[in-house]
Amino acid sequence: MKKTVLTGFLAAALFTLGTAAPAAFAQAAPGTRINKVQPGYHHFKVGNVNVTALSDGTLAIPPGDLLTNVAPGQVAARLAATFQGSHVDASVNAYLIDSGERLLLVDTGSGELYGPTLNKLVATLQAAGYQPGQITDVLVTHIHTDHTGGLMDGKRMVFPNATVHLDKRELDYWMSAANRSKAPEARRALFDQALAKVKPYVDAGKVKTFDGATELFPGIRSIPSYGHTPGHSFYALDSGGETLLFWGDLLHVAEVQMPDPAVTIVFDVDAKAAAAQRKRAFAEAAKEKYWVAGDHVAFPGVGRLRADGEGYRWVPMPYINDHIVHAVR
């Protein structure tokens, strides 16, 4: 049963208006609060390529108010089965690909838009051994500003030497004043934020669009996944016989959407198409057994899918810490 349109739009408005989000969502159980600096990067390899998962932070969200196309009690039951209450701490992840010739960042986190528990990407990137000025390319899965908010710090470009890549449909949709005027009032803030965060790169000639499935660089390609937004795209990294798909916002609450891919969310521009893309992507990932990375899967957000009844089960990538430390004599 779908939640009312009004409820969905109110929830979306809270989530997309950064000043309101912390007060509305910081209600997770006290035992989950850490309030200590948390290591926010995780190195791994895909074939011969070094990849680093980067945390922008976490935000407590209420899935019961945000997920749609759900039966009564379905969300609460799934969360209870994973020992969670009415709120979950949603990860906001980005990923760095070090190809040897280029440093490519997949999404940029939220910037200052969603409150003090986020906006950690630059510090995380630096802790991992990189500087923002070294980034050569930013691969944007879509323009929702928990994925592009980190492009700008006020009027300053955070990645001044980078070219921003995204599907032409995505750019055209969010840069359109006509689309903004047709959008529900609660969602117009997303258009305004898109102008603030992405348009400076457009004006500087630093945005390069592609049309659907495109080979962007050797071993890196885009895959259309339209639905969540009009130009939502996956990116595939292929190296040494291994593949990793960066899924962006294919899913938001894995505890609920893995067992039931039909569950949608109020942020979907086209919920029916988003659900269809999720079902297809889940089935393919389980069949092909390649790696996937989700921007809102619990950090570091990388793993594989296994079919489990009518749904799927998440199998996280094993943690490896095998760097050899050489003693100094």
C-alpha positions as MATLAB code, in Angstrom:
seq = 'MKKTVLTGFLAAALFTLGTAAPAAFAQAAPGTRINKVQPGYHHFKVGNVNVTALSDGTLAIPPGDLLTNVAPGQVAARLAATFQGSHVDASVNAYLIDSGERLLLVDTGSGELYGPTLNKLVATLQAAGYQPGQITDVLVTHIHTDHTGGLMDGKRMVFPNATVHLDKRELDYWMSAANRSKAPEARRALFDQALAKVKPYVDAGKVKTFDGATELFPGIRSIPSYGHTPGHSFYALDSGGETLLFWGDLLHVAEVQMPDPAVTIVFDVDAKAAAAQRKRAFAEAAKEKYWVAGDHVAFPGVGRLRADGEGYRWVPMPYINDHIVHAVR';
ca = [
       0.000    0.000    0.000;
       1.483    3.364   -1.004;
       1.733    6.124    1.568;
      -0.160    9.308    0.841;
       1.396   11.763   -1.577;
       1.270   14.446    1.107;
       3.219   12.358    3.598;
       5.823   11.529    0.979;
       6.304   15.130   -0.046;
       6.609   16.306    3.557;
       9.252   13.669    4.227;
      11.070   14.571    1.030;
      10.999   18.233    1.970;
      12.596   17.509    5.338;
      15.282   15.357    3.755;
      16.145   17.811    1.009;
      16.211   20.924    3.181;
      19.503   20.531    4.949;
      18.772   22.759    7.920;
      15.719   20.696    8.861;
      17.190   17.258    8.350;
      19.333   16.907   11.485;
      16.541   17.854   13.887;
      14.045   15.650   12.106;
      16.196   12.567   11.766;
      18.672   12.512   14.647;
      16.474   10.171   16.677;
      18.304    6.867   16.455;
      18.734    4.802   19.603;
      21.259    6.370   22.042;
      23.419    3.251   21.865;
      24.208    3.960   18.213;
      25.720    7.398   18.930;
      29.517    7.432   18.712;
      30.596   11.100   18.764;
      34.200   10.094   18.090;
      36.244   10.553   14.936;
      35.614    7.478   12.805;
      38.029    6.201   10.125;
      36.184    6.883    6.889;
      38.125    5.206    4.097;
      38.578    1.629    2.953;
      41.085    0.503    0.293;
      40.515   -2.516   -1.949;
      41.377   -3.706   -5.444;
      39.308   -4.618   -8.468;
      41.587   -6.605  -10.703;
      44.670   -4.424  -11.037;
      42.985   -1.149  -10.063;
      43.086    0.457   -6.612;
      39.721    1.657   -5.338;
      38.959    3.501   -2.114;
      35.539    3.723   -0.489;
      35.082    7.145    1.121;
      32.548    8.025    3.817;
      30.859   11.418    3.799;
      29.244   10.438    7.114;
      25.893    8.993    8.131;
      22.428   10.449    8.674;
      19.625    8.977   10.766;
      16.529    8.611    8.560;
      13.028    7.183    9.172;
      12.400    4.537    6.474;
       8.777    4.157    7.532;
       8.119    7.735    6.401;
      10.143    7.532    3.199;
       9.634    4.110    1.612;
       6.632    3.574   -0.649;
       4.875    0.629   -2.285;
       5.093   -1.245    1.015;
       2.531   -3.295    2.931;
       1.475   -2.108    6.398;
       4.071   -3.167    8.936;
       6.549   -4.336    6.285;
       9.211   -1.724    7.015;
       8.981   -2.095   10.802;
       9.207   -5.879   10.528;
      12.277   -5.779    8.272;
      14.036   -3.277   10.515;
      13.209   -5.276   13.627;
      14.631   -8.384   11.965;
      17.952   -6.533   11.628;
      17.841   -5.240   15.227;
      16.941   -1.664   14.284;
      14.210    0.675   15.407;
      12.247    3.302   13.514;
      15.391    5.102   12.313;
      18.454    3.765   10.522;
      21.841    5.416   10.129;
      22.106    5.798    6.372;
      25.607    5.887    4.928;
      26.540    8.458    2.314;
      29.408    6.912    0.339;
      31.617    7.957   -2.542;
      34.358    6.003   -4.303;
      37.808    6.854   -5.638;
      39.260    4.985   -8.621;
      43.037    5.269   -9.043;
      43.662    4.082  -12.598;
      47.334    5.046  -12.537;
      46.736    7.748  -15.124;
      43.631    9.358  -13.629;
      41.976    9.815  -10.253;
      38.240    9.422  -10.682;
      35.726   10.187   -7.935;
      32.298    8.538   -8.149;
      29.907   11.056   -6.536;
      30.950   13.732   -4.053;
      28.802   13.428   -0.945;
      26.481   16.090    0.412;
      28.595   19.098    1.286;
      27.011   21.265    3.961;
      23.421   20.629    2.880;
      22.347   17.886    5.291;
      23.797   18.850    8.612;
      26.825   18.251   10.834;
      26.977   14.446   10.680;
      27.881   14.636    6.988;
      30.244   16.801    4.868;
      33.274   14.664    5.751;
      34.354   13.685    2.251;
      37.280   16.069    1.817;
      38.739   15.184    5.217;
      38.247   11.497    4.431;
      39.904   11.881    1.027;
      42.885   13.618    2.617;
      43.167   10.989    5.352;
      43.315    8.369    2.586;
      46.335   10.162    1.084;
      44.792   12.318   -1.662;
      44.046   16.003   -2.196;
      40.920   17.392   -3.927;
      43.101   19.150   -6.495;
      44.410   15.769   -7.670;
      40.987   14.558   -8.820;
      40.924   14.499  -12.618;
      37.335   13.352  -13.132;
      34.078   13.209  -11.181;
      31.576   10.569  -12.316;
      28.116   11.685  -11.191;
      25.512    8.934  -10.873;
      22.792   11.595  -10.608;
      22.377   15.191   -9.463;
      20.506   14.672   -6.173;
      22.595   16.789   -3.843;
      23.634   14.083   -1.411;
      25.713   13.022   -4.445;
      26.752   16.420   -5.846;
      26.635   18.687   -2.795;
      30.358   18.198   -2.264;
      31.224   19.761   -5.619;
      31.122   23.265   -4.156;
      32.128   24.861   -0.861;
      30.224   28.109   -1.025;
      31.465   29.762   -4.211;
      34.646   27.670   -4.339;
      35.044   24.616   -6.562;
      36.204   21.752   -4.343;
      37.621   19.852   -7.339;
      38.997   22.670   -9.507;
      40.992   20.435  -11.849;
      38.268   17.851  -12.462;
      35.951   17.279  -15.395;
      32.440   16.330  -14.266;
      30.823   13.527  -16.286;
      27.093   12.729  -16.303;
      24.292   11.650  -18.595;
      22.901   14.456  -20.766;
      19.342   13.620  -19.655;
      20.305   14.243  -16.041;
      21.870   17.624  -16.678;
      19.031   18.775  -18.929;
      16.401   17.797  -16.351;
      17.898   19.551  -13.320;
      19.060   22.679  -15.129;
      15.574   23.317  -16.547;
      13.501   26.157  -15.086;
      10.430   24.611  -16.721;
      10.974   21.311  -14.902;
      11.416   23.168  -11.630;
       8.135   25.010  -12.090;
       6.305   21.722  -12.760;
       7.799   19.945   -9.724;
       5.936   19.727   -6.405;
       6.896   22.645   -4.173;
       8.684   20.381   -1.672;
      11.040   19.161   -4.411;
      11.943   22.530   -5.900;
      14.769   22.900   -3.401;
      16.548   20.087   -5.238;
      16.561   22.145   -8.428;
      17.894   25.179   -6.576;
      20.626   23.088   -4.954;
      21.522   21.573   -8.326;
      22.032   25.049   -9.748;
      24.230   26.022   -6.802;
      26.343   22.876   -6.882;
      26.569   21.809  -10.547;
      26.027   24.898  -12.663;
      29.336   26.547  -11.654;
      31.122   23.614  -13.295;
      28.875   23.981  -16.361;
      29.660   27.683  -16.586;
      33.390   26.952  -16.273;
      33.275   24.439  -19.141;
      34.111   21.575  -16.798;
      31.057   19.373  -17.481;
      31.108   16.680  -20.144;
      27.882   14.812  -20.870;
      27.388   11.389  -22.420;
      24.368    9.672  -23.958;
      23.486    6.373  -22.302;
      25.946    3.484  -22.387;
      29.365    4.993  -23.099;
      33.003    3.915  -22.777;
      34.379    6.876  -20.832;
      37.935    5.658  -20.224;
      39.701    2.332  -20.732;
      37.942   -0.079  -18.381;
      35.356    2.460  -17.196;
      31.918    2.749  -18.754;
      28.501    4.197  -17.993;
      25.334    2.092  -17.865;
      21.922    3.791  -18.079;
      19.663    3.149  -15.095;
      16.954    5.740  -15.619;
      14.116    5.928  -13.117;
      15.242    7.218   -9.754;
      16.108   10.319  -11.767;
      15.808   10.853  -15.532;
      19.522   10.315  -16.183;
      20.540    8.092  -13.264;
      23.578    6.055  -14.316;
      25.697    3.204  -13.042;
      29.434    3.138  -13.692;
      31.286   -0.112  -14.347;
      34.942   -0.699  -13.616;
      36.433   -3.699  -15.449;
      39.958   -4.907  -14.660;
      41.782   -8.220  -14.577;
      38.644  -10.274  -15.148;
      36.747   -8.558  -12.312;
      33.883   -6.058  -12.481;
      32.561   -3.540   -9.983;
      29.332   -1.636  -10.638;
      28.821    1.648   -8.825;
      25.075    1.705   -8.235;
      24.470    5.234   -6.951;
      20.904    5.333   -5.634;
      19.681    1.995   -6.893;
      18.595    1.368   -3.301;
      18.372    3.397   -0.112;
      17.411    0.976    2.686;
      19.039   -2.375    1.951;
      17.357   -4.073    4.920;
      13.980   -3.562    3.232;
      14.729   -3.359   -0.487;
      17.051   -6.353   -0.765;
      14.321   -8.823    0.249;
      11.708   -6.841   -1.723;
      13.095   -4.889   -4.710;
       9.601   -3.546   -5.515;
       9.811   -1.162   -2.552;
      10.375    2.416   -3.731;
      11.125    5.752   -2.048;
       9.659    9.242   -2.142;
      12.773   10.634   -3.853;
      12.161    8.590   -7.028;
      11.249   10.805   -9.966;
       9.728    7.749  -11.679;
       9.111    5.115   -9.000;
       7.831    2.451  -11.414;
      10.925    2.707  -13.597;
      13.200    2.791  -10.539;
      11.687   -0.452   -9.222;
      12.088   -2.115  -12.610;
      15.748   -1.073  -12.771;
      16.344   -2.424   -9.262;
      14.788   -5.798  -10.052;
      16.855   -6.109  -13.220;
      20.087   -4.997  -11.562;
      19.644   -7.296   -8.565;
      18.964  -10.298  -10.773;
      21.953   -9.590  -13.010;
      24.331   -9.017  -10.085;
      23.284  -12.275   -8.436;
      23.651  -14.194  -11.691;
      26.964  -12.689  -12.799;
      28.464  -12.528   -9.271;
      30.293   -9.252   -9.871;
      31.000   -6.668   -7.172;
      28.601   -3.805   -6.564;
      28.932   -0.586   -4.566;
      25.981    1.369   -3.183;
      26.083    4.974   -2.061;
      23.683    4.263    0.815;
      24.640    0.695    1.722;
      26.357    0.540    5.130;
      29.947    1.715    4.657;
      32.069    0.722    2.824;
      29.051   -0.350    0.771;
      30.808   -2.955   -1.392;
      29.727   -6.571   -1.779;
      27.868   -9.116   -3.860;
      24.252  -10.255   -4.070;
      22.934  -13.755   -3.576;
      19.387  -14.824   -4.442;
      17.405  -15.577   -1.292;
      13.860  -16.798   -1.850;
      11.940  -14.124   -3.755;
      14.498  -11.472   -2.802;
      18.230  -11.123   -2.324;
      20.840  -11.184    0.421;
      23.806   -8.844    0.730;
      27.229  -10.499    1.044;
      29.775   -7.815    2.024;
      33.324   -7.752    0.702;
      35.694   -9.329    3.238;
      37.880   -6.934    5.178;
      41.554   -7.298    4.210;
      44.407   -5.560    6.028;
      47.504   -7.252    4.580;
      49.841   -4.304    3.999;
      53.325   -5.291    5.184;
      54.884   -2.783    7.531;
      58.665   -2.705    7.272;
      60.431   -1.938   10.513;
      62.786    1.026   10.552;
      66.222    0.186   12.005;
];
